[in-house]
Amino acid sequence: MNETTISFLFIGLVIGLLIGVLAGIIAWRALRKTIIENQVDEIRQAKEEAERANTAKTRFLANMSHEIRTPINTIMGMNEMAMREDATGVPKPYFMSMMNYAFDIRNASESLLSLINDLLDMSKIESGKMHLVEIEYDMQEMLRSIVSMIRVKSTEKELTFDVVIDEILPRRLYGDQGKIKQIVINLLTNAVKYTEMGGFALHVSMEERSDDQCLIKFSVKDTGIGVKAEDMDKLFTAYERLDEEKNTGIMGTGLGLDISRRFAEIMGGSLTCESEYGSGSEFILTLHQKIVDKEPIGVFKEHGFGGSNGPYVPQFIAPDADILVVDDNPMNLNVIRGLLKGTKVFVSTAESGKECLEKIKDTNFDVVLLDHMMPGMDGVETLEEIRKTAPDLPVYALTANASVGEEFYKSKGFNGYLSKPIDSRTLEMTIMRHLPEEKMEKAQAEDAVLELTEIPEEMKWIYDTEGIDVSAGIKNSGGVSNYLFGLQLFYDTIEENARVIRDAHESGNIRLYTIKVHSLKSSARLIGAMKLSELALSLEEAGNKGDMDHIHEHARELLRDYEEYLNKLERLHASVEDKDKEPISEKELKSAYRALCDVVPQMDYDSVEMILERVNTFKLPPEDDAKFKQIYKLLRNFEWDKIEEIIA
């Protein structure tokens, strides 16, 4: 074999090897591409499954929040009414005991409500979207609220609970009071859980102060079981339970310390633990807060009664303030009017986004309260139009959906939101935040709002009315006065609301239908018509799901049951027989019409109501009697234009 042949063989071998290598590379790349594509598909599918699971979780939390918040708000409302009762003639020891119990109920309810809201925020923590809700707060009141709640728990377990509060702590601070409160309550609750003998202590002190900033230290130290050295790293990890054998009888999610640590970090502070296994633990929270009022709190007292007993006294009086409330449900409008009555603010109302925009053109309102869910333009769409001409106008959303949170509403341009059912003090504080000092006066004892404590004798027939649970209605309305007012309003709006619901169903306008049965659900609940409320709820849920079969099957039943209340509540207009009334004089009648002409264009609800009550004490000519009855109904629905047409 000569050299030429050998060369050809070598070249052929090299070419063959190159072809083989190239084929291998191509095959490897093709295989790799297939594997990567499969991995990408798996990742995409996993992502979609995770998103679906997260959506399901959010929906569940929203529903759970709504269902749990309702009884909690009822508890808080009834307790508030108990605290407002007049204590005249009540033995002092008994009164002090009842007030202590009422304070504990209020503080525990507030804490439970706060925990539910924070549970809903867990997904925001995980996604990095948790936000601060910083407000001005009273340091002593916050500590009282925390201590009184934990004092009950420590007494039940016969543990000592020492409270040492630094007397030089500033009276008022600025920060996220809600998160601070949850952290400290969580630490104290854990101290109660894990301590069987001895007790625990809360120490609060100011470690540093510079200009308007201070460093606050909260220390919770117990004589409980402590934490093993090898478990310290797991202490602030979500869902971890330490020393399961010793803690089998202790229930919990394992989220508390993890949420607390993350809250502390969000606020720029820290949460640490020092522990000796078998001897106890000390948890230390440190964070900076802005000083609003540097006056020291002085000696800490666990209970302060202030003006909480007896008739309700509003936090401020502002007769020159103008507030606009926008809601398509007249009962909701009247609830807010009633809550603000003691403040003497001038409340204007609108039942749609369009009407809201018209009124904003003519009046410089101090605050606007805007319902989120309305037919036509909803709250978000209405706000978009408001911001084009009034970018700085304070506008708060009214919503029953607690799961969305303040961040959502602020992202849409709102200043914040108020959760239904509306809390009177939160409502007042929200408005106060935007009123100039010169418009506000301090409320006096004579400004107290007197409340009925039982159904009047002439209305006792309502207890025998089929389909109405009076006790439930009073609880849901927040008192007897609101309940009686709501009954009348419910009766006066049946015909018009039934017509709108019927027309929406027949025309296939399911969005409007869903919104209106949503309103009926709330209105029926406020008067104690619980079965009607439940039926409306089922139709609202069907509307949200697009379940037309359920709607078609039960739409007539809803309207039939709803309209039956026209007969059931017919006696509402029969309180005084005409034969017992004196005929009205021509002068008195003309005076009433003139007075209405003066106050109706101003939409002065209280003045119109006062005029109607005066006229109702007389026997009227048939034509005028029909007019005033029509005005009465129109007033309940805030239909000012139609009232003007009648009195013109």
Buried (B, 14 or more C-beta within 10 A) or exposed (E): EEEEEEEEEEEEEEEEEEEEEEEEEEEEEEEEEEEEEEEEEEEEEEEEEEEEEEEEEBEEBBEBBBEBBBEBBBBBBBBBBBBBBEBEEEEEEEBBEBBBEBBBBBBBBBBBBBBBBBBBBBBBBEEEEBBEBBEBBBBBBBBBBBBBBBBBBBEEEEBEBEBEBBEEBBBBBBBBBBBBBBBBBBBBBBBBBBBEEEBBBBBBBBEEBEEEEBBBBBBBBBBBBBBBEEBBEBBBEBEBEBBEEEBEEEEEEEBBBBBBBBBBEBBEBEBEBBBEBEEBBBBBBBBBBBBBBEEBBEEBEBEEBEEBBBBBBBBBBBEBBBBBBBBBBBBBBBBBBBBBBBBBBBBBBBBBBBBBBEBBEEEEBBBBBBBBBBBBBBBBEBBEBBBEEBEEBBBBBBBBBBBBBBBBBBEBBBBBBBBBBBBBEEBBBBBBBBBEEEBBBEBEEEBBBEBEEEBEEEBEEBEEBEBBBBEBBBBBBBBBBBBBBBBBBBBBBBEEBBEBBBEBBEEEBBEBBBBBBBBBBBBBBBBBBBEBBEBBBBBBBBBEEEBEEBBEEBBEEBBEBBBBBEEBBEBBEEEEEEEEEEEBEEEBBEBBBEBBEEBBEEBBBEBBBEBBEBBBEBBBEEEBBEBBBEBBBBBBBBBBEEBBEBBE
